Amino acid sequence: MARIKTNSEDVKMLARLIRAEAEGEGELGMLMVGNVAVNRVKADCLDFRNLRSIRDMTFQRPGGFEATQKGYFYQSAREKEIRLARRVINGERQHPASNALWFFRPTASCPGQWYNQANTGRHKSHCFFAPTTVNCPNVF
């Protein structure tokens, strides 16, 4: 069963987002960015209240994804990334992004916390951060 409700356009948008945000991180990195995206739709907490769709999450302001401000995001979705998007929509989770709501690319090492959210780990260039079960139970 899917973790969030989507249609074919949502899947393509998520596919474009994960490619634009993490293509250089490989398939696993793109899956992790997809985990963060799906978690934000599911969360209904903190910075992500009232996000009910992939579109709401993708274009959230402030706090949305940088990739939406660049032309690469607006290229057509490719089959490879569409398959990855479906995997995360259908519930596949990859540590350290399993319950993460944030990620970023630091210039050095990952900090232990980011805006009071715990570091859950790093994959290549991205550090991932998750809320607590008390703050965001829907993510877990």
C-alpha positions in Angstrom: 0.0 0.0 0.0 1.3 3.5 -0.9 2.4 5.7 2.0 0.8 8.7 0.3 -1.9 9.3 -2.3 -0.6 10.1 -5.8 -1.5 10.2 -9.4 0.8 9.7 -12.5 1.7 13.5 -12.6 2.7 13.4 -8.9 5.0 10.4 -9.6 6.6 12.3 -12.5 7.1 15.4 -10.4 8.7 13.4 -7.6 10.9 11.7 -10.2 12.0 15.1 -11.5 12.7 16.3 -8.0 14.8 13.4 -6.9 16.9 13.6 -10.1 17.4 17.4 -9.8 18.3 17.2 -6.1 20.4 14.0 -6.0 21.4 12.6 -9.4 25.1 12.9 -8.4 24.3 10.8 -5.3 23.4 7.8 -7.4 20.3 5.6 -7.1 20.5 5.2 -3.4 20.9 9.0 -2.9 17.9 9.6 -5.1 15.8 7.1 -3.1 16.8 8.9 0.1 15.8 12.3 -1.3 12.5 10.6 -2.2 12.1 9.4 1.4 12.5 13.0 2.6 9.9 14.2 0.1 7.3 11.5 0.9 8.0 12.0 4.7 7.2 15.7 4.3 3.8 14.9 2.7 3.1 12.4 5.4 4.3 14.4 8.3 1.7 17.2 9.0 4.0 18.7 11.6 6.6 21.4 12.2 7.4 23.1 8.9 5.3 20.7 6.9 1.8 21.2 8.2 -1.0 21.0 5.7 1.1 19.6 2.8 -1.2 17.1 1.3 0.4 16.4 -2.1 3.6 16.0 -3.9 3.0 19.3 -5.6 2.4 21.1 -2.3 5.6 19.7 -0.9 7.7 20.3 -4.0 6.8 24.0 -4.2 6.5 24.8 -0.5 7.7 28.3 0.3 9.6 28.9 2.4 11.4 25.7 3.0 10.9 23.9 -0.3 13.5 22.5 -2.6 16.1 24.5 -4.4 15.9 22.4 -7.5 12.6 23.9 -8.4 14.4 27.2 -9.1 16.6 25.6 -11.7 15.8 24.6 -15.3 17.0 21.0 -14.8 14.0 20.3 -12.6 11.6 21.2 -15.4 13.0 18.6 -17.9 10.8 15.5 -18.5 10.9 12.7 -16.0 12.9 9.7 -17.1 11.8 6.0 -16.6 14.7 5.3 -14.2 13.7 8.1 -11.8 9.9 7.3 -12.2 10.7 3.7 -11.0 12.6 5.2 -8.0 9.8 7.6 -7.2 7.3 4.7 -7.2 9.5 2.7 -4.8 9.5 5.5 -2.2 5.8 6.2 -2.7 5.1 2.5 -2.1 6.9 2.6 1.2 10.6 1.7 0.5 12.8 3.5 3.0 16.6 3.9 3.1 18.6 4.7 6.2 19.6 7.4 7.1 16.6 9.1 5.4 14.0 6.6 6.6 12.3 9.2 8.9 14.2 12.3 7.8 12.4 15.6 6.9 15.5 17.5 6.0 18.8 17.1 4.1 21.5 19.4 3.0 25.0 19.4 1.5 27.5 20.8 4.0 30.9 22.2 3.0 32.5 20.1 5.7 31.3 17.4 8.1 27.6 17.0 9.1 26.6 18.8 12.3 25.1 16.8 15.1 21.9 18.8 14.8 20.4 21.2 12.2 17.7 23.6 13.4 17.3 21.3 16.5 16.7 18.2 14.5 19.0 15.2 15.0 21.5 14.1 12.4 20.6 10.6 11.3 23.6 10.1 9.0 25.2 10.9 5.8 25.2 9.5 2.2 27.9 10.9 0.0 27.4 14.7 0.0 24.0 14.8 1.8 23.4 14.9 5.6 20.0 13.8 6.8 18.0 15.1 9.8 14.9 13.7 11.5 12.4 14.9 14.0 11.5 13.0 17.1 8.5 10.7 17.4 7.0 13.2 19.8 7.2 16.1 17.3 6.2 14.2 14.2 4.6 10.8 14.9 3.3 10.5 11.3 6.8 10.2 9.9 7.5 7.0 11.9 
